Amino acid sequence: MAPARLALLSVALIVIGCAIAAIGTATWLDAVGIMVAGVGGVGIVSSAFYAVGQAEDRDRERRPGG
């Protein structure tokens, strides 16, 4: 999966989680919303690290032995 696609899906999870937490009146719905948004936040950070790692790999392929 490309980092941009992962970031997009993560943003969607954040939005969905915030909507669940905002709409929910029960405590367990708030917890579920926070959990879904948290997973999205982890996905955003992961996609950034993944993009950096891919860029470093491409750079190493261009300059072998460097």
All heavy atoms as TSV, in Angstrom:
chain	resi	resn	atom	element	x	y	z
A	1	MET	N	N	0.851	-1.172	0.000
A	1	MET	CA	C	0.000	0.000	0.000
A	1	MET	C	C	0.896	1.234	0.000
A	1	MET	O	O	1.861	1.322	0.746
A	1	MET	CB	C	-0.907	-0.031	1.229
A	1	MET	CG	C	-1.821	1.142	1.328
A	1	MET	SD	S	-2.929	1.145	2.748
A	1	MET	CE	C	-3.921	-0.264	2.431
A	2	ALA	N	N	0.573	2.180	-0.827
A	2	ALA	CA	C	1.349	3.412	-0.927
A	2	ALA	C	C	1.126	4.279	0.315
A	2	ALA	O	O	0.045	4.251	0.919
A	2	ALA	CB	C	0.932	4.182	-2.168
A	3	PRO	N	N	2.149	5.040	0.705
A	3	PRO	CA	C	1.999	5.894	1.893
A	3	PRO	C	C	0.852	6.902	1.771
A	3	PRO	O	O	0.166	7.189	2.758
A	3	PRO	CB	C	3.339	6.613	1.993
A	3	PRO	CG	C	4.299	5.784	1.238
A	3	PRO	CD	C	3.510	5.091	0.172
A	4	ALA	N	N	0.632	7.412	0.581
A	4	ALA	CA	C	-0.451	8.390	0.412
A	4	ALA	C	C	-1.811	7.738	0.654
A	4	ALA	O	O	-2.700	8.333	1.277
A	4	ALA	CB	C	-0.397	8.990	-0.991
A	5	ARG	N	N	-1.964	6.510	0.174
A	5	ARG	CA	C	-3.232	5.800	0.385
A	5	ARG	C	C	-3.428	5.476	1.865
A	5	ARG	O	O	-4.528	5.593	2.397
A	5	ARG	CB	C	-3.256	4.539	-0.453
A	5	ARG	CG	C	-4.562	3.808	-0.385
A	5	ARG	CD	C	-4.536	2.586	-1.279
A	5	ARG	NE	N	-5.696	1.774	-1.049
A	5	ARG	CZ	C	-6.679	1.620	-1.904
A	5	ARG	NH1	N	-6.612	2.237	-3.073
A	5	ARG	NH2	N	-7.712	0.861	-1.622
A	6	LEU	N	N	-2.346	5.079	2.528
A	6	LEU	CA	C	-2.416	4.799	3.955
A	6	LEU	C	C	-2.788	6.057	4.736
A	6	LEU	O	O	-3.606	6.010	5.656
A	6	LEU	CB	C	-1.083	4.239	4.457
A	6	LEU	CG	C	-0.969	3.918	5.935
A	6	LEU	CD1	C	-1.986	2.863	6.343
A	6	LEU	CD2	C	0.440	3.457	6.264
A	7	ALA	N	N	-2.219	7.183	4.347
A	7	ALA	CA	C	-2.544	8.442	5.015
A	7	ALA	C	C	-4.008	8.818	4.798
A	7	ALA	O	O	-4.687	9.279	5.720
A	7	ALA	CB	C	-1.629	9.555	4.511
A	8	LEU	N	N	-4.504	8.605	3.588
A	8	LEU	CA	C	-5.892	8.917	3.292
A	8	LEU	C	C	-6.848	8.055	4.112
A	8	LEU	O	O	-7.827	8.560	4.683
A	8	LEU	CB	C	-6.162	8.684	1.802
A	8	LEU	CG	C	-6.554	9.934	1.036
A	8	LEU	CD1	C	-6.138	9.803	-0.400
A	8	LEU	CD2	C	-8.009	10.184	1.162
A	9	LEU	N	N	-6.567	6.775	4.181
A	9	LEU	CA	C	-7.398	5.884	4.985
A	9	LEU	C	C	-7.325	6.249	6.471
A	9	LEU	O	O	-8.318	6.162	7.187
A	9	LEU	CB	C	-6.976	4.433	4.772
A	9	LEU	CG	C	-7.276	3.861	3.390
A	9	LEU	CD1	C	-6.660	2.474	3.243
A	9	LEU	CD2	C	-8.762	3.814	3.138
A	10	SER	N	N	-6.166	6.675	6.913
A	10	SER	CA	C	-5.999	7.063	8.311
A	10	SER	C	C	-6.796	8.324	8.631
A	10	SER	O	O	-7.411	8.418	9.697
A	10	SER	CB	C	-4.521	7.279	8.621
A	10	SER	OG	O	-3.801	6.081	8.430
A	11	VAL	N	N	-6.788	9.267	7.715
A	11	VAL	CA	C	-7.586	10.481	7.913
A	11	VAL	C	C	-9.069	10.127	7.961
A	11	VAL	O	O	-9.825	10.674	8.783
A	11	VAL	CB	C	-7.289	11.515	6.805
A	11	VAL	CG1	C	-8.304	12.642	6.811
A	11	VAL	CG2	C	-5.884	12.070	6.967
A	12	ALA	N	N	-9.486	9.197	7.108
A	12	ALA	CA	C	-10.876	8.757	7.135
A	12	ALA	C	C	-11.222	8.131	8.484
A	12	ALA	O	O	-12.303	8.382	9.036
A	12	ALA	CB	C	-11.140	7.770	6.005
A	13	LEU	N	N	-10.318	7.332	9.047
A	13	LEU	CA	C	-10.552	6.744	10.366
A	13	LEU	C	C	-10.656	7.818	11.444
A	13	LEU	O	O	-11.479	7.712	12.353
A	13	LEU	CB	C	-9.436	5.761	10.717
A	13	LEU	CG	C	-9.519	4.385	10.079
A	13	LEU	CD1	C	-8.286	3.562	10.452
A	13	LEU	CD2	C	-10.775	3.664	10.510
A	14	ILE	N	N	-9.832	8.831	11.348
A	14	ILE	CA	C	-9.884	9.925	12.330
A	14	ILE	C	C	-11.233	10.635	12.257
A	14	ILE	O	O	-11.871	10.901	13.280
A	14	ILE	CB	C	-8.716	10.908	12.121
A	14	ILE	CG1	C	-7.398	10.227	12.490
A	14	ILE	CG2	C	-8.919	12.183	12.934
A	14	ILE	CD1	C	-6.162	11.021	12.130
A	15	VAL	N	N	-11.681	10.918	11.049
A	15	VAL	CA	C	-12.968	11.606	10.873
A	15	VAL	C	C	-14.116	10.732	11.385
A	15	VAL	O	O	-15.006	11.211	12.107
A	15	VAL	CB	C	-13.179	11.987	9.395
A	15	VAL	CG1	C	-14.597	12.460	9.134
A	15	VAL	CG2	C	-12.172	13.039	8.980
A	16	ILE	N	N	-14.087	9.447	11.041
A	16	ILE	CA	C	-15.140	8.538	11.490
A	16	ILE	C	C	-15.131	8.420	13.016
A	16	ILE	O	O	-16.177	8.451	13.663
A	16	ILE	CB	C	-14.978	7.158	10.830
A	16	ILE	CG1	C	-15.294	7.264	9.340
A	16	ILE	CG2	C	-15.862	6.118	11.489
A	16	ILE	CD1	C	-14.905	6.043	8.541
A	17	GLY	N	N	-13.935	8.306	13.593
A	17	GLY	CA	C	-13.837	8.204	15.045
A	17	GLY	C	C	-14.347	9.443	15.747
A	17	GLY	O	O	-15.056	9.350	16.761
A	18	CYS	N	N	-14.025	10.601	15.214
A	18	CYS	CA	C	-14.523	11.845	15.811
A	18	CYS	C	C	-16.036	11.949	15.687
A	18	CYS	O	O	-16.710	12.414	16.615
A	18	CYS	CB	C	-13.848	13.050	15.152
A	18	CYS	SG	S	-12.116	13.228	15.588
A	19	ALA	N	N	-16.572	11.505	14.556
A	19	ALA	CA	C	-18.020	11.537	14.374
A	19	ALA	C	C	-18.709	10.587	15.359
A	19	ALA	O	O	-19.739	10.939	15.946
A	19	ALA	CB	C	-18.382	11.158	12.941
A	20	ILE	N	N	-18.160	9.408	15.542
A	20	ILE	CA	C	-18.743	8.456	16.490
A	20	ILE	C	C	-18.724	9.035	17.901
A	20	ILE	O	O	-19.706	8.959	18.635
A	20	ILE	CB	C	-17.994	7.111	16.447
A	20	ILE	CG1	C	-18.254	6.388	15.128
A	20	ILE	CG2	C	-18.395	6.211	17.612
A	20	ILE	CD1	C	-17.386	5.160	14.915
A	21	ALA	N	N	-17.592	9.618	18.282
A	21	ALA	CA	C	-17.484	10.182	19.631
A	21	ALA	C	C	-18.409	11.385	19.819
A	21	ALA	O	O	-18.955	11.591	20.904
A	21	ALA	CB	C	-16.036	10.575	19.913
A	22	ALA	N	N	-18.593	12.176	18.769
A	22	ALA	CA	C	-19.440	13.360	18.884
A	22	ALA	C	C	-20.924	13.006	18.902
A	22	ALA	O	O	-21.711	13.619	19.628
A	22	ALA	CB	C	-19.155	14.316	17.723
A	23	ILE	N	N	-21.299	12.018	18.115
A	23	ILE	CA	C	-22.709	11.649	18.016
A	23	ILE	C	C	-23.145	10.764	19.182
A	23	ILE	O	O	-24.277	10.850	19.648
A	23	ILE	CB	C	-22.990	10.955	16.667
A	23	ILE	CG1	C	-22.813	11.959	15.532
A	23	ILE	CG2	C	-24.377	10.346	16.621
A	23	ILE	CD1	C	-22.841	11.347	14.155
A	24	GLY	N	N	-22.233	9.917	19.628
A	24	GLY	CA	C	-22.578	8.951	20.669
A	24	GLY	C	C	-22.939	9.607	21.986
A	24	GLY	O	O	-22.295	10.559	22.422
A	25	THR	N	N	-23.977	9.092	22.609
A	25	THR	CA	C	-24.377	9.606	23.915
A	25	THR	C	C	-23.909	8.693	25.043
A	25	THR	O	O	-23.850	9.123	26.191
A	25	THR	CB	C	-25.914	9.750	23.988
A	25	THR	OG1	O	-26.508	8.491	23.687
A	25	THR	CG2	C	-26.403	10.785	22.992
A	26	ALA	N	N	-23.584	7.464	24.712
A	26	ALA	CA	C	-23.132	6.522	25.730
A	26	ALA	C	C	-21.610	6.598	25.881
A	26	ALA	O	O	-20.893	6.965	24.947
A	26	ALA	CB	C	-23.535	5.097	25.341
A	27	THR	N	N	-21.157	6.255	27.053
A	27	THR	CA	C	-19.719	6.288	27.323
A	27	THR	C	C	-18.969	5.314	26.428
A	27	THR	O	O	-17.877	5.625	25.955
A	27	THR	CB	C	-19.456	5.944	28.805
A	27	THR	OG1	O	-20.192	6.857	29.621
A	27	THR	CG2	C	-17.992	6.044	29.128
A	28	TRP	N	N	-19.553	4.146	26.166
A	28	TRP	CA	C	-18.852	3.166	25.351
A	28	TRP	C	C	-18.711	3.646	23.912
A	28	TRP	O	O	-17.728	3.328	23.245
A	28	TRP	CB	C	-19.521	1.795	25.414
A	28	TRP	CG	C	-20.870	1.715	24.769
A	28	TRP	CD1	C	-22.070	1.974	25.345
A	28	TRP	CD2	C	-21.139	1.371	23.418
A	28	TRP	NE1	N	-23.082	1.802	24.434
A	28	TRP	CE2	C	-22.541	1.424	23.238
A	28	TRP	CE3	C	-20.349	1.020	22.337
A	28	TRP	CZ2	C	-23.145	1.149	22.023
A	28	TRP	CZ3	C	-20.960	0.735	21.123
A	28	TRP	CH2	C	-22.342	0.794	20.974
A	29	LEU	N	N	-19.663	4.449	23.415
A	29	LEU	CA	C	-19.530	5.014	22.068
A	29	LEU	C	C	-18.401	6.039	22.020
A	29	LEU	O	O	-17.675	6.116	21.026
A	29	LEU	CB	C	-20.836	5.657	21.620
A	29	LEU	CG	C	-21.850	4.735	20.964
A	29	LEU	CD1	C	-23.138	5.480	20.672
A	29	LEU	CD2	C	-21.301	4.118	19.717
A	30	ASP	N	N	-18.256	6.818	23.079
A	30	ASP	CA	C	-17.127	7.748	23.155
A	30	ASP	C	C	-15.807	6.979	23.118
A	30	ASP	O	O	-14.871	7.370	22.422
A	30	ASP	CB	C	-17.194	8.589	24.423
A	30	ASP	CG	C	-18.308	9.613	24.391
A	30	ASP	OD1	O	-18.794	9.923	23.280
A	30	ASP	OD2	O	-18.691	10.099	25.468
A	31	ALA	N	N	-15.753	5.885	23.858
A	31	ALA	CA	C	-14.531	5.080	23.901
A	31	ALA	C	C	-14.220	4.479	22.535
A	31	ALA	O	O	-13.063	4.473	22.098
A	31	ALA	CB	C	-14.668	3.979	24.953
A	32	VAL	N	N	-15.243	3.991	21.861
A	32	VAL	CA	C	-15.038	3.418	20.523
A	32	VAL	C	C	-14.565	4.499	19.553
A	32	VAL	O	O	-13.647	4.282	18.753
A	32	VAL	CB	C	-16.328	2.731	20.016
A	32	VAL	CG1	C	-16.228	2.384	18.539
A	32	VAL	CG2	C	-16.617	1.487	20.828
A	33	GLY	N	N	-15.174	5.669	19.614
A	33	GLY	CA	C	-14.765	6.769	18.744
A	33	GLY	C	C	-13.337	7.188	18.976
A	33	GLY	O	O	-12.575	7.414	18.024
A	34	ILE	N	N	-12.945	7.290	20.237
A	34	ILE	CA	C	-11.562	7.656	20.559
A	34	ILE	C	C	-10.597	6.580	20.077
A	34	ILE	O	O	-9.519	6.876	19.556
A	34	ILE	CB	C	-11.418	7.911	22.072
A	34	ILE	CG1	C	-12.168	9.190	22.451
A	34	ILE	CG2	C	-9.954	7.994	22.473
A	34	ILE	CD1	C	-12.313	9.401	23.940
A	35	MET	N	N	-10.997	5.313	20.211
A	35	MET	CA	C	-10.140	4.220	19.771
A	35	MET	C	C	-9.961	4.250	18.247
A	35	MET	O	O	-8.835	4.122	17.746
A	35	MET	CB	C	-10.733	2.878	20.185
A	35	MET	CG	C	-9.864	1.697	19.802
A	35	MET	SD	S	-10.654	0.120	20.075
A	35	MET	CE	C	-11.935	0.163	18.852
A	36	VAL	N	N	-11.041	4.448	17.513
A	36	VAL	CA	C	-10.958	4.487	16.050
A	36	VAL	C	C	-10.111	5.672	15.600
A	36	VAL	O	O	-9.256	5.543	14.711
A	36	VAL	CB	C	-12.373	4.534	15.433
A	36	VAL	CG1	C	-12.318	4.806	13.946
A	36	VAL	CG2	C	-13.111	3.236	15.701
A	37	ALA	N	N	-10.308	6.816	16.214
A	37	ALA	CA	C	-9.503	7.988	15.871
A	37	ALA	C	C	-8.037	7.770	16.242
A	37	ALA	O	O	-7.131	8.210	15.517
A	37	ALA	CB	C	-10.053	9.230	16.573
A	38	GLY	N	N	-7.787	7.079	17.338
A	38	GLY	CA	C	-6.411	6.782	17.740
A	38	GLY	C	C	-5.708	5.879	16.750
A	38	GLY	O	O	-4.528	6.076	16.432
A	39	VAL	N	N	-6.424	4.889	16.251
A	39	VAL	CA	C	-5.849	4.004	15.222
A	39	VAL	C	C	-5.525	4.826	13.974
A	39	VAL	O	O	-4.480	4.631	13.340
A	39	VAL	CB	C	-6.807	2.842	14.906
A	39	VAL	CG1	C	-6.360	2.080	13.677
A	39	VAL	CG2	C	-6.914	1.912	16.095
A	40	GLY	N	N	-6.387	5.754	13.627
A	40	GLY	CA	C	-6.112	6.637	12.491
A	40	GLY	C	C	-4.889	7.504	12.721
A	40	GLY	O	O	-4.088	7.720	11.808
A	41	GLY	N	N	-4.727	7.982	13.943
A	41	GLY	CA	C	-3.537	8.783	14.260
A	41	GLY	C	C	-2.253	7.989	14.143
A	41	GLY	O	O	-1.245	8.477	13.623
A	42	VAL	N	N	-2.298	6.753	14.606
A	42	VAL	CA	C	-1.130	5.874	14.459
A	42	VAL	C	C	-0.851	5.633	12.980
A	42	VAL	O	O	0.309	5.603	12.542
A	42	VAL	CB	C	-1.351	4.545	15.217
A	42	VAL	CG1	C	-0.283	3.528	14.868
A	42	VAL	CG2	C	-1.381	4.794	16.718
A	43	GLY	N	N	-1.899	5.485	12.193
A	43	GLY	CA	C	-1.729	5.290	10.752
A	43	GLY	C	C	-1.089	6.485	10.071
A	43	GLY	O	O	-0.265	6.318	9.163
A	44	ILE	N	N	-1.452	7.685	10.497
A	44	ILE	CA	C	-0.839	8.903	9.919
A	44	ILE	C	C	0.662	8.917	10.185
A	44	ILE	O	O	1.473	9.168	9.286
A	44	ILE	CB	C	-1.498	10.169	10.510
A	44	ILE	CG1	C	-2.907	10.329	9.978
A	44	ILE	CG2	C	-0.686	11.413	10.242
A	44	ILE	CD1	C	-2.987	10.815	8.557
A	45	VAL	N	N	1.047	8.661	11.427
A	45	VAL	CA	C	2.474	8.661	11.779
A	45	VAL	C	C	3.192	7.539	11.036
A	45	VAL	O	O	4.297	7.735	10.513
A	45	VAL	CB	C	2.649	8.533	13.312
A	45	VAL	CG1	C	4.102	8.361	13.672
A	45	VAL	CG2	C	2.061	9.744	14.014
A	46	SER	N	N	2.570	6.385	10.947
A	46	SER	CA	C	3.173	5.253	10.246
A	46	SER	C	C	3.374	5.565	8.769
A	46	SER	O	O	4.403	5.200	8.192
A	46	SER	CB	C	2.296	4.011	10.385
A	46	SER	OG	O	2.183	3.634	11.719
A	47	SER	N	N	2.410	6.216	8.150
A	47	SER	CA	C	2.547	6.541	6.728
A	47	SER	C	C	3.693	7.527	6.493
A	47	SER	O	O	4.381	7.438	5.475
A	47	SER	CB	C	1.240	7.095	6.167
A	47	SER	OG	O	0.935	8.357	6.710
A	48	ALA	N	N	3.910	8.433	7.434
A	48	ALA	CA	C	5.030	9.364	7.294
A	48	ALA	C	C	6.365	8.619	7.371
A	48	ALA	O	O	7.257	8.841	6.544
A	48	ALA	CB	C	4.957	10.439	8.372
A	49	PHE	N	N	6.505	7.736	8.337
A	49	PHE	CA	C	7.735	6.954	8.441
A	49	PHE	C	C	7.924	6.038	7.231
A	49	PHE	O	O	9.035	5.844	6.747
A	49	PHE	CB	C	7.747	6.128	9.729
A	49	PHE	CG	C	8.166	6.911	10.930
A	49	PHE	CD1	C	7.219	7.364	11.839
A	49	PHE	CD2	C	9.493	7.209	11.163
A	49	PHE	CE1	C	7.595	8.097	12.953
A	49	PHE	CE2	C	9.885	7.936	12.270
A	49	PHE	CZ	C	8.931	8.381	13.169
A	50	TYR	N	N	6.827	5.479	6.733
A	50	TYR	CA	C	6.881	4.609	5.565
A	50	TYR	C	C	7.355	5.387	4.339
A	50	TYR	O	O	8.184	4.907	3.558
A	50	TYR	CB	C	5.503	3.996	5.340
A	50	TYR	CG	C	5.405	2.967	4.243
A	50	TYR	CD1	C	6.414	2.054	4.005
A	50	TYR	CD2	C	4.263	2.891	3.456
A	50	TYR	CE1	C	6.300	1.100	3.011
A	50	TYR	CE2	C	4.142	1.946	2.459
A	50	TYR	CZ	C	5.161	1.054	2.242
A	50	TYR	OH	O	5.035	0.122	1.248
A	51	ALA	N	N	6.845	6.602	4.161
A	51	ALA	CA	C	7.253	7.438	3.027
A	51	ALA	C	C	8.732	7.791	3.111
A	51	ALA	O	O	9.451	7.757	2.101
A	51	ALA	CB	C	6.399	8.704	2.974
A	52	VAL	N	N	9.202	8.113	4.299
A	52	VAL	CA	C	10.622	8.438	4.474
A	52	VAL	C	C	11.479	7.211	4.177
A	52	VAL	O	O	12.512	7.305	3.500
A	52	VAL	CB	C	10.893	8.980	5.899
A	52	VAL	CG1	C	12.379	9.058	6.177
A	52	VAL	CG2	C	10.249	10.336	6.077
A	53	GLY	N	N	11.053	6.056	4.646
A	53	GLY	CA	C	11.799	4.830	4.392
A	53	GLY	C	C	11.869	4.496	2.912
A	53	GLY	O	O	12.921	4.080	2.408
A	54	GLN	N	N	10.775	4.683	2.206
A	54	GLN	CA	C	10.784	4.430	0.764
A	54	GLN	C	C	11.717	5.404	0.045
A	54	GLN	O	O	12.426	5.025	-0.883
A	54	GLN	CB	C	9.377	4.550	0.190
A	54	GLN	CG	C	8.533	3.342	0.418
A	54	GLN	CD	C	7.203	3.441	-0.296
A	54	GLN	OE1	O	6.686	4.539	-0.550
A	54	GLN	NE2	N	6.632	2.294	-0.601
A	55	ALA	N	N	11.716	6.656	0.464
A	55	ALA	CA	C	12.608	7.638	-0.160
A	55	ALA	C	C	14.074	7.272	0.080
A	55	ALA	O	O	14.912	7.404	-0.825
A	55	ALA	CB	C	12.315	9.036	0.381
A	56	GLU	N	N	14.382	6.804	1.269
A	56	GLU	CA	C	15.758	6.390	1.555
A	56	GLU	C	C	16.151	5.174	0.726
A	56	GLU	O	O	17.273	5.090	0.232
A	56	GLU	CB	C	15.916	6.079	3.042
A	56	GLU	CG	C	15.880	7.306	3.922
A	56	GLU	CD	C	15.934	6.967	5.401
A	56	GLU	OE1	O	15.795	5.783	5.765
A	56	GLU	OE2	O	16.106	7.904	6.194
A	57	ASP	N	N	15.231	4.234	0.556
A	57	ASP	CA	C	15.514	3.056	-0.270
A	57	ASP	C	C	15.768	3.444	-1.724
A	57	ASP	O	O	16.692	2.931	-2.359
A	57	ASP	CB	C	14.365	2.055	-0.201
A	57	ASP	CG	C	14.280	1.354	1.134
A	57	ASP	OD1	O	15.268	1.406	1.909
A	57	ASP	OD2	O	13.216	0.754	1.418
A	58	ARG	N	N	14.960	4.365	-2.246
A	58	ARG	CA	C	15.173	4.830	-3.633
A	58	ARG	C	C	16.521	5.537	-3.764
A	58	ARG	O	O	17.222	5.373	-4.760
A	58	ARG	CB	C	14.049	5.760	-4.056
A	58	ARG	CG	C	12.768	5.044	-4.406
A	58	ARG	CD	C	11.776	5.973	-5.086
A	58	ARG	NE	N	11.429	7.134	-4.271
A	58	ARG	CZ	C	10.408	7.162	-3.407
A	58	ARG	NH1	N	9.627	6.120	-3.255
A	58	ARG	NH2	N	10.158	8.261	-2.720
A	59	ASP	N	N	16.885	6.299	-2.753
A	59	ASP	CA	C	18.165	7.001	-2.789
A	59	ASP	C	C	19.324	6.015	-2.779
A	59	ASP	O	O	20.312	6.202	-3.492
A	59	ASP	CB	C	18.257	7.966	-1.593
A	59	ASP	CG	C	19.495	8.820	-1.642
A	59	ASP	OD1	O	19.757	9.417	-2.716
A	59	ASP	OD2	O	20.196	8.918	-0.626
A	60	ARG	N	N	19.222	4.969	-1.990
A	60	ARG	CA	C	20.282	3.951	-1.940
A	60	ARG	C	C	20.398	3.210	-3.272
A	60	ARG	O	O	21.483	2.820	-3.656
A	60	ARG	CB	C	20.020	2.973	-0.803
A	60	ARG	CG	C	20.336	3.529	0.533
A	60	ARG	CD	C	20.289	2.445	1.597
A	60	ARG	NE	N	20.266	3.048	2.908
A	60	ARG	CZ	C	19.198	3.164	3.676
A	60	ARG	NH1	N	18.042	2.652	3.278
A	60	ARG	NH2	N	19.250	3.751	4.845
A	61	GLU	N	N	19.272	2.983	-3.944
A	61	GLU	CA	C	19.313	2.315	-5.235
A	61	GLU	C	C	19.992	3.179	-6.298
A	61	GLU	O	O	20.648	2.653	-7.181
A	61	GLU	CB	C	17.901	1.952	-5.690
A	61	GLU	CG	C	17.268	0.828	-4.913
A	61	GLU	CD	C	15.826	0.572	-5.306
A	61	GLU	OE1	O	15.290	1.300	-6.165
A	61	GLU	OE2	O	15.233	-0.369	-4.752
A	62	ARG	N	N	19.828	4.474	-6.207
A	62	ARG	CA	C	20.448	5.393	-7.181
A	62	ARG	C	C	21.953	5.507	-6.972
A	62	ARG	O	O	22.689	5.723	-7.928
A	62	ARG	CB	C	19.817	6.779	-7.078
A	62	ARG	CG	C	18.442	6.851	-7.622
A	62	ARG	CD	C	17.929	8.277	-7.619
A	62	ARG	NE	N	16.471	8.245	-7.690
A	62	ARG	CZ	C	15.671	8.955	-6.925
A	62	ARG	NH1	N	16.170	9.799	-6.043
A	62	ARG	NH2	N	14.371	8.859	-7.057
A	63	ARG	N	N	22.370	5.414	-5.715
A	63	ARG	CA	C	23.804	5.579	-5.407
A	63	ARG	C	C	24.341	4.324	-4.740
A	63	ARG	O	O	24.522	4.290	-3.516
A	63	ARG	CB	C	23.996	6.778	-4.489
A	63	ARG	CG	C	23.634	8.102	-5.140
A	63	ARG	CD	C	23.984	9.262	-4.268
A	63	ARG	NE	N	23.072	9.294	-3.103
A	63	ARG	CZ	C	23.347	9.913	-1.979
A	63	ARG	NH1	N	24.473	10.540	-1.822
A	63	ARG	NH2	N	22.489	9.913	-0.988
A	64	PRO	N	N	24.611	3.275	-5.521
A	64	PRO	CA	C	25.130	2.044	-4.898
A	64	PRO	C	C	26.541	2.244	-4.365
A	64	PRO	O	O	27.350	2.972	-4.946
A	64	PRO	CB	C	25.102	1.037	-6.056
A	64	PRO	CG	C	25.081	1.848	-7.290
A	64	PRO	CD	C	24.458	3.160	-6.948
A	65	GLY	N	N	26.814	1.620	-3.250
A	65	GLY	CA	C	28.152	1.685	-2.656
A	65	GLY	C	C	28.444	2.989	-1.942
A	65	GLY	O	O	29.576	3.254	-1.530
A	66	GLY	N	N	27.422	3.819	-1.733
A	66	GLY	CA	C	27.661	5.130	-1.145
A	66	GLY	C	C	27.333	5.234	0.271
A	66	GLY	O	O	27.110	4.772	1.210
